Amino acid sequence: MTDAGDFVDSTLQSEGTWYRAADDKERLNSDLRFYGASVGAVRGTVRDLARRYPGMTHDEITALSSELWREPVFERRLASVVLLQANVSRLVGSDLTRIEGFVRDARLAALVDPLALDVLGPLRENVGRRDRMRIDLAFDRWVRDDVWLARAALLSPLRALRAGAGDWPGFTRRAALAAGHSPVVVEAIDRVRAEVGIRRPDLLG
């Protein structure tokens, strides 16, 4: 384990409690292990990481995200997500492959949803036209491939849609392609439509 990875892991373990670990495992109904650290503690640990290791490069950040994700511990994986959220402006189109692996492995809304909303969506908005087209093709594949990948692809434009931008045609096309999927996917479609209906009802016209 790298020094940065060891810092995150040891801090999260020290922040954990056995009773929160038991409660979180039951609430999320997950096979992952839990340290019992709060979401606030995870976010605080990632902030402390940035102060302790300033100037981390793109490659160091993405490698650390994979290192943290590797162990099936919820708080480590959440820290990986928070690390990517905090550095989303530095991500590039080729990082989509790594994030796809995380989504495939996560199978848990508490991890997939922040990856979709705060990493995948902004990543698509930030890259150039060619990489955006590649991401769109990947999202089209995702909705046919796996229910959790479909959920991520469908939720990904929500932040931009709230702000008055976003790929509404892409969402509606993917929602149609994903028709008949599981409640995991239906919930994502309903969430986007509900929020768009409040903020931009003209799109639902």
C-alpha positions, -999 to +999 in steps of 0.1 A: +000+000+000+012+035-008+018+060+020-012+080+008-034+048+007-022+038+042-030+073+055-066+071+042-071+035+054-057+040+089-076+072+094-109+057+083-104+027+107-096+051+136-128+071+128-150+040+128-172+024+154-185-011+155-221-001+160-221+023+130-205-005+110-232-029+119-260-003+113-245+007+079-241-028+067-277-036+076-291-003+062-273-007+028-278-045+027-243-050+014-217-078+014-189-052+017-170-048+050-176-016+070-152+003+092-181+023+107-168+058+097-193+084+089-197+101+055-184+133+070-153+115+083-147+100+049-149+135+033-127+150+060-101+123+055-099+131+017-096+168+025-068+160+050-051+138+023-050+168-001-033+189+026-009+161+035+000+153-001-003+185-021+004+186-058-007+150-066-007+144-103-036+131-123-019+097-125-013+096-087-049+105-080-064+079-104-040+052-092-049+060-055-086+058-064-080+023-077-059+014-047-086+025-023-113+007-043-094-026-045-104-037-010-141-045-005-145-020+023-173+005+019-155+035+034-124+029+013-146+028-018-165+059-008-132+077-002-122+067-038-154+083-050-148+115-030-112+117-043-125+116-078-152+141-070-127+165-056-105+162-087-131+158-114-118+188-133-085+170-138-100+138-152-098+130-189-118+109-214-096+078-209-105+077-172-140+064-182-127+028-184-115+029-148-148+045-136-168+019-156-149-008-136-159+009-104-196+010-113-196-026-124-181-036-091-201-013-068-237-026-073-248-002-046-266+031-050-246+048-022-215+044-045-229+044-080-250+075-076-223+099-066-200+084-093-228+091-118-238+126-106-205+141-095-179+123-116-194+109-148-216+138-156-190+165-150-164+144-169-186+144-200-193+181-197-155+189-193-140+169-222-137+179-258-161+170-286-144+138-296-141+124-261-177+134-254-188+114-284-169+084-271-185+088-237-220+090-253-213+057-272-202+041-240-233+053-222-255+038-250-237+005-245-240+007-207-278+009-207-280-024-226-252-041-207-259-040-170-285-025-147-260-006-125-241+008-156-275+018-170-284+036-137-251+055-139-255+065-175-291+077-169-282+097-138-251+112-152-267+143-169-288+153-139-265+179-125-261+196-159-299+194-165-306+211-132-283+239-143-301+245-176-277+225-198-272+187-201-280+161-227-317+157-225-320+139-259-294+115-248-312+108-216-345+102-233-329+079-259-312+059-232-343+057-210-361+041-240-333+017-246-334+007-209-371+001-209-381-030-191-350-030-168-350-036-131-362-012-104-326-001-101-329+015-135-366+026-133-357+045-101-330+064-119-353+073-148-381+084-125-356+106-104-343+124-135-378+130-149-391+142-115-363+167-110-365+179-146-402+183-143-398+207-114-369+227-127-374+225-165-410+214-172-407+225-208-384+195-216-411+171-206-436+189-230 
